[in-house]
Amino acid sequence: GDVAVFFRHCDPRITHLWLADLLPTERDGLMGPIRLIMLPESVDRSGFIRQENPEQAAAQYADKPWLYLSAQQLDHLNQAKRQCLARRLIEHSQQHFPQSLQGLDRAAQQQWAASCQRSAERQGYGAADEVMCWAKFHAVLGEDFPCAPGHGVYRQILAEAGVLPEQRLENLNAELTRQLLTDKEFSV
């Protein structure tokens, strides 16, 4: 859209996604006075991004935006964030819901985490803390949550008008807890 934001392209989490793919002339102008950016080898084998023509005029910060990003570019830049969140989701689920990842190899675990993120995003939850909370439902109720036939009460909670998103997550959690306790009572 027409949203202006401060873009920290030198943030190590996105530098390689952003600058490494640009042509040297584009990259040199965007790097400004920065001549060399060191990167972890796990991100880039060369370990750095260097200006090839440091005498080129640098882009300056100003009141008027000088850079416009397409939806595709933003999606590409958000890959690092999604990858970090996927690692956190897997670690969180291994600790708290190990049955959800039991027997899955690394690729399948990554796929499970991506599915969890997409499921949360479809319901309007994209912040890391929201997705981490959503992982509980995804792990306990399955990857088809909240669309499975037995999830009607959860869909009602998600569709309830006038309720803040944070409160919906709390209500979902209360219902899951109630359901688990009720099921436990009947199985004893």
N, C-alpha and C positions, 0 to 999 in steps of 0.2 A: 504494500500500500504506500501511502505517503507519510510514513512514520520516519522521523529523523532520529538516529541513535548514534552514540559514540561507539565506533567499531574498533576494538582492540585487536588488530590483526597481528600484533606481536605476542599475543598470548600463546604460550607453547602448546596449548591444547588444540589450537586451530591453525597455527602458523603454517605447518606443512600442508594442510588441506587448502589453504588459501594461496600462499605465495609460491609454493613449489610448482604449481600447475600453470602459472602465468608466464607469458613470454618475458625474456630478460628486460626488454625496454619498459614493459608495464610494471614489472616487479621493482625495478630500480627506482622509478618515480614514486611508487607507494612506500618504499622503505625509508624515504626521507634521509635524515642524517645517519641512519643506522646502516653500517657497512656489512655487518656479519651477525647472523642469528644462529646460535648453537642449538642443536636439536638432539634429543636422546636418540641413540642408535636404534632403539626399538621402534622409533617413529620414522626415521630416515637413515638409510645406511651411510650416506655421506657424512651425516652428523652436523650439517650446517646448510644455511642458505646465505649466499654472498651476492652483493651487488656486483654486476659485471661492468657497469659504467657509472661509477660514483659521482661523476661530474654532471650528470643529467639533473635537470631541474626537478626538485622534489615537490610532491603535492603538499599543500599547506592546509591546516585546519582553518575553517572560516565559518561564518554564520550560514552561508549557503552550502548545502551538501555537495560534495565533490565526487561521491561514489554512490552508484545505484546498484543494488543487488536483486537479481531475479529470484523467484521462488525456488528454482532449481539450484541456484548458487547457495541460498540460505539452507536448503535441505542438505547440500553437500557439506557445508560448514558445521551443521548440527550433528554430523556423523560422529565426531569425537565425543560430544556430549552423550549421544546414545550409546556408544561403546563403553564409556565410563559407567553409565547407569546400568548397562547390561551386566558388567562385572559385579557391581554392587548388588544387583538383583540376584545373581547366581550365588554370591557369597551369603547373602541374607537368607535365601531359600535353603541353601545347604545347611545352614545353622538352625533355622526355625522350622522348616518344612522339608526335611531331607527326602521324604517319600515322593515329593513332586519331581525330583531330579534323579531318583534312584534308577540305575542302569543306563542312564543317558551318557553318551560320549560328549566331548567338548563341543562339537558342532551342534548336536541336538540340544545341549544346554543353552547355547547362544540363540538357537531358534526359539526355544521356550521363552527366553528373556525378551526377545523381539516380539513374540506373540503377546506377551504380557503388556509390554509398552503400547503396542497397537490397540489392544483391548481397552486399556486405560484411556488412551487418547480419544478413542471413539466416544467415550462417555464424558469427555471434556477434562480429563485429568492428565496433565503433562508435566507438572512440576515434580522434581525428584521425590520429595516426601510423599506426594500423592500416589505416585507410581509404586513406591515402596509399600505403602498401605494397600494398594490394589493387589499387589503380589500375593497377599494372604488369600484373597478370594480366588485368584487365579490358581494358586497352589492347592487349596482345599477343595474348591468346587469344580475345578477343571478348566481347561483352555477355552471351553465354549461358554464360560460365564460372561455375561448374565443371560445368554440367549437360549440355554438349554430348557427343555420343557418343564423341569422342576424348579426353575428359577423365577417363577412369576412374582413372588413376593419381593424379590430383589429388584426386578424391573419396575415394580410399583414404587419402591423407595427411590429409585433413580429418576422416575418421572414425576415425583411429587413436586407440585408448584409451590413457589414461595420459600423454598428451603435452600440455604446456602450450600455450595458444593462440599465444604468441610463437614457440615452437619450431615449431609447425605452419606459421606464415608463413615461417620460415627454411627449413623442409623444402620448402615449395611453391616458394620462390625457387630453392633448389638444384636441384630437378627441372626447373624452367623453364630455368635456365641449362644444365643437362645436355642437355635436349631441343634448345635452340637451337644449342648447339655440335655436337651429333650431326647435326642437320639441315644445318648449315653444312658439316660434313665431307663429307656425301653429295652436296651440291650443287657442290662444288669439282671 
